[in-house]
Amino acid sequence: MPGMSKSLRSKQPLYQKLHDRLAADLAAGVYPVGGRFPTEHELCARYSLGRHTVREALRLLQEAGLLSRQAGAGTVVLAGAPPESYSYRIDSINDLTDYARATIFDKKQEGVVTLRSKLAETLGAEKGSRWLRLAGPRHTQDNEQPVAWTEIYIAEPYVDVRYNIGGVSRAIYQKLSEQFKFSIARVERRIAAVAMPTDLASELSCDSGSPSLMERRRYWSDKGDLFEITLSFHPGDRFHQTILLERET
């Protein structure tokens, strides 16, 4: 696309325009998977653009999983289209319900556990306390590929909910609040970058030790009780989240 800088006089940044053009070329097979991709210098000359603009466009393509860039090895095409990922947005407690409704939890494990030191620290719960543990993969309504491995821990006073869970199309914390007559007053979310645990890698069809995100949620009732904790492990290339912050006036 020689002379590109002339055609890009719009509100959209030049690097975004270049990214879109290169992404379209990748999707069309102009650059085959496994093949060499043009260098920064070549792209600068071809499109009459500065190095910073080209570098930003390549960074976006790399983050999307389309290119691999390594010093001394050049740039290699990994895919023609970004790998499928699950993206969701949470701005309020109500949005958590939308997340549960949009995905399916496939329960594979169930049992009561007593928390030892390491797990108690991970969950942010009292050592020696007893919890009902439900665990399994979670996937979207229209795709069987799991987007996460989820472990749900329910505090001992509420374990009888196991007889009322039935299908898992609704959030378990909703069932708890209805059965035990309380409201959800507070939810704490914590996200950390971790290496994918070996025992979960095969369940999620990813490599052991690969980059992943562990999300912990802790739920409190209006009575002040910590009644549920969840841990979700997301492969790094299948998780996106949007958080909207607005200034109060």
C-alpha positions as CSV (number, residue, x, y, z in Angstrom):
1,M,0.0,0.0,0.0
2,P,2.6,2.6,-1.2
3,G,1.6,6.2,-0.5
4,M,-0.3,5.0,2.5
5,S,0.4,8.1,4.6
6,K,-1.8,10.2,2.2
7,S,-4.7,7.8,2.5
8,L,-4.5,7.7,6.3
9,R,-5.5,11.3,7.1
10,S,-8.3,10.5,9.4
11,K,-9.0,10.4,13.2
12,Q,-7.7,6.8,13.4
13,P,-4.0,6.6,14.3
14,L,-1.6,5.6,11.6
15,Y,-0.4,2.6,13.5
16,Q,-4.0,1.3,13.8
17,K,-4.5,1.8,10.1
18,L,-1.4,-0.1,9.3
19,H,-2.4,-2.9,11.8
20,D,-5.7,-3.3,10.1
21,R,-4.1,-3.5,6.6
22,L,-1.6,-6.1,7.7
23,A,-4.2,-8.1,9.6
24,A,-6.3,-8.2,6.5
25,D,-3.3,-9.4,4.5
26,L,-2.7,-12.1,7.1
27,A,-6.3,-13.2,6.9
28,A,-6.1,-13.3,3.1
29,G,-3.0,-15.6,3.2
30,V,-0.7,-13.0,1.7
31,Y,1.8,-14.0,4.4
32,P,1.5,-17.8,4.9
33,V,1.6,-19.3,8.4
34,G,5.1,-20.3,9.4
35,G,6.6,-18.0,6.8
36,R,8.7,-14.9,7.2
37,F,7.0,-11.6,7.8
38,P,8.5,-8.3,6.5
39,T,10.9,-6.5,8.8
40,E,10.3,-3.1,10.3
41,H,12.7,-1.5,7.8
42,E,10.9,-3.1,4.9
43,L,7.5,-2.0,6.1
44,C,8.7,1.6,6.7
45,A,10.0,1.7,3.1
46,R,6.9,0.1,1.6
47,Y,4.3,2.3,3.3
48,S,6.4,5.5,3.8
49,L,5.8,5.4,7.5
50,G,8.1,6.1,10.5
51,R,9.6,3.2,12.6
52,H,7.6,4.0,15.7
53,T,4.3,3.7,13.7
54,V,5.4,0.4,12.2
55,R,6.6,-0.9,15.6
56,E,3.2,-0.2,17.2
57,A,1.3,-2.0,14.5
58,L,3.6,-5.0,14.8
59,R,3.1,-5.0,18.6
60,L,-0.7,-5.2,18.2
61,L,-0.3,-8.1,15.7
62,Q,2.0,-9.9,18.1
63,E,-0.4,-9.3,21.1
64,A,-3.2,-10.8,19.0
65,G,-1.2,-14.0,18.5
66,L,-0.6,-13.4,14.8
67,L,3.1,-12.9,14.8
68,S,6.2,-14.1,16.7
69,R,9.0,-11.6,17.0
70,Q,12.4,-12.6,18.4
71,A,15.7,-10.7,18.3
72,G,18.0,-12.4,15.8
73,A,15.3,-14.7,14.5
74,G,13.1,-12.1,12.7
75,T,9.3,-12.1,12.6
76,V,7.3,-15.3,11.8
77,V,3.6,-15.6,11.0
78,L,1.8,-17.7,13.7
79,A,-1.8,-17.5,12.4
80,G,-4.0,-15.8,9.9
81,A,-6.6,-14.9,12.5
82,P,-6.5,-14.3,16.3
83,P,-7.1,-17.4,18.4
84,E,-10.7,-17.4,19.8
85,S,-10.9,-15.9,23.2
86,Y,-13.7,-15.0,25.7
87,S,-14.1,-11.4,26.4
88,Y,-16.4,-10.0,29.0
89,R,-17.1,-6.7,30.8
90,I,-17.9,-6.3,34.5
91,D,-19.0,-2.9,35.9
92,S,-21.3,-4.0,38.7
93,I,-22.3,-7.1,40.8
94,N,-25.2,-7.6,38.3
95,D,-22.7,-8.1,35.5
96,L,-21.3,-11.1,37.3
97,T,-24.7,-12.8,36.6
98,D,-24.3,-12.1,32.9
99,Y,-21.0,-13.8,32.9
100,A,-22.4,-16.9,34.5
101,R,-25.3,-16.9,32.1
102,A,-23.1,-16.5,29.0
103,T,-20.9,-19.5,30.0
104,I,-21.5,-23.1,31.0
105,F,-19.8,-24.7,34.0
106,D,-19.2,-28.4,33.4
107,K,-18.9,-29.8,36.9
108,K,-16.4,-32.7,37.0
109,Q,-15.3,-32.9,40.6
110,E,-17.2,-32.5,43.9
111,G,-16.3,-33.0,47.5
112,V,-15.8,-31.4,51.0
113,V,-12.2,-30.2,51.7
114,T,-10.5,-29.0,54.8
115,L,-8.2,-26.1,53.9
116,R,-4.5,-26.6,54.5
117,S,-2.1,-23.7,54.8
118,K,-1.3,-23.2,51.1
119,L,-4.8,-23.4,49.8
120,A,-6.2,-21.3,52.7
121,E,-3.7,-18.6,51.7
122,T,-4.6,-18.8,48.0
123,L,-8.3,-18.6,48.8
124,G,-8.0,-16.0,51.6
125,A,-9.9,-18.2,54.0
126,E,-9.2,-19.6,57.4
127,K,-6.8,-22.5,57.7
128,G,-8.7,-25.7,58.9
129,S,-12.1,-24.5,57.7
130,R,-14.3,-26.8,55.7
131,W,-15.7,-26.0,52.2
132,L,-17.7,-27.8,49.6
133,R,-15.5,-27.8,46.4
134,L,-17.0,-28.0,42.9
135,A,-14.6,-28.0,40.0
136,G,-14.6,-28.2,36.2
137,P,-14.1,-26.4,32.9
138,R,-16.1,-23.5,31.8
139,H,-16.9,-22.8,28.1
140,T,-19.2,-20.5,26.1
141,Q,-22.6,-21.4,24.9
142,D,-21.5,-21.9,21.3
143,N,-18.0,-23.3,21.7
144,E,-16.8,-26.5,23.5
145,Q,-13.3,-25.3,23.9
146,P,-12.9,-24.4,27.6
147,V,-12.1,-20.7,28.4
148,A,-11.2,-21.5,32.0
149,W,-11.0,-24.1,34.7
150,T,-13.1,-23.0,37.7
151,E,-13.1,-24.2,41.3
152,I,-16.1,-23.1,43.4
153,Y,-15.7,-23.2,47.2
154,I,-18.9,-23.0,49.4
155,A,-18.6,-22.3,53.1
156,E,-19.6,-25.2,55.4
157,P,-22.8,-23.6,56.7
158,Y,-24.2,-23.5,53.2
159,V,-23.1,-26.9,51.8
160,D,-26.7,-28.2,51.6
161,V,-27.0,-26.2,48.4
162,R,-25.4,-29.2,46.7
163,Y,-28.8,-30.9,46.8
164,N,-30.4,-27.9,45.1
165,I,-27.9,-27.1,42.4
166,G,-29.3,-29.2,39.6
167,G,-28.3,-27.7,36.3
168,V,-25.4,-25.2,36.3
169,S,-26.9,-22.6,33.9
170,R,-27.3,-20.2,36.8
171,A,-24.7,-18.8,39.1
172,I,-24.3,-20.8,42.3
173,Y,-24.1,-17.7,44.4
174,Q,-27.6,-16.8,43.2
175,K,-28.9,-20.2,44.3
176,L,-27.2,-19.7,47.7
177,S,-28.7,-16.3,48.3
178,E,-32.2,-17.6,47.4
179,Q,-32.0,-20.8,49.4
180,F,-30.5,-19.1,52.5
181,K,-32.4,-15.8,52.3
182,F,-29.6,-13.3,52.1
183,S,-28.4,-10.7,49.6
184,I,-24.9,-10.4,48.1
185,A,-23.4,-7.3,49.7
186,R,-19.8,-7.4,48.5
187,V,-17.6,-9.1,45.9
188,E,-13.9,-8.9,45.8
189,R,-12.0,-9.8,42.6
190,R,-8.3,-10.4,42.4
191,I,-6.4,-11.3,39.2
192,A,-2.8,-12.6,39.1
193,A,-0.5,-13.8,36.4
194,V,0.6,-17.4,37.0
195,A,2.1,-20.4,35.2
196,M,-0.6,-22.8,34.1
197,P,-0.7,-25.7,36.6
198,T,0.3,-29.1,35.1
199,D,-2.8,-30.8,36.2
200,L,-5.0,-28.3,34.5
201,A,-3.1,-27.9,31.2
202,S,-4.6,-31.0,29.6
203,E,-8.1,-30.0,30.7
204,L,-7.7,-26.7,29.0
205,S,-5.7,-27.9,25.9
206,C,-2.7,-25.7,26.6
207,D,0.9,-26.2,27.6
208,S,1.9,-26.8,31.2
209,G,3.6,-23.7,32.6
210,S,2.3,-21.4,29.8
211,P,1.1,-17.9,30.8
212,S,-2.3,-17.8,32.4
213,L,-4.4,-15.6,34.6
214,M,-5.8,-16.8,37.9
215,E,-8.9,-14.9,39.0
216,R,-10.2,-15.1,42.6
217,R,-13.6,-13.9,43.7
218,R,-14.8,-13.8,47.2
219,Y,-18.5,-13.2,48.0
220,W,-19.9,-11.8,51.3
221,S,-23.6,-11.7,52.3
222,D,-25.4,-8.8,53.9
223,K,-25.0,-10.7,57.1
224,G,-21.2,-10.3,56.8
225,D,-20.5,-14.0,56.0
226,L,-17.9,-15.0,53.5
227,F,-20.1,-17.7,51.8
228,E,-18.4,-18.5,48.5
229,I,-14.9,-18.3,46.9
230,T,-14.1,-19.1,43.3
231,L,-10.8,-19.6,41.5
232,S,-10.6,-19.5,37.7
233,F,-7.6,-20.3,35.6
234,H,-7.6,-18.8,32.1
235,P,-5.1,-19.5,29.4
236,G,-3.5,-16.2,28.6
237,D,-4.7,-16.1,25.0
238,R,-8.4,-16.8,25.8
239,F,-9.1,-14.1,28.3
240,H,-10.0,-10.5,27.8
241,Q,-11.9,-8.2,30.1
242,T,-13.1,-4.6,29.9
243,I,-13.5,-2.4,33.0
244,L,-15.2,0.9,32.5
245,L,-14.4,3.7,35.0
246,E,-16.4,6.9,34.9
247,R,-15.7,10.1,36.9
248,E,-18.5,10.9,39.4
249,T,-20.0,14.4,39.0
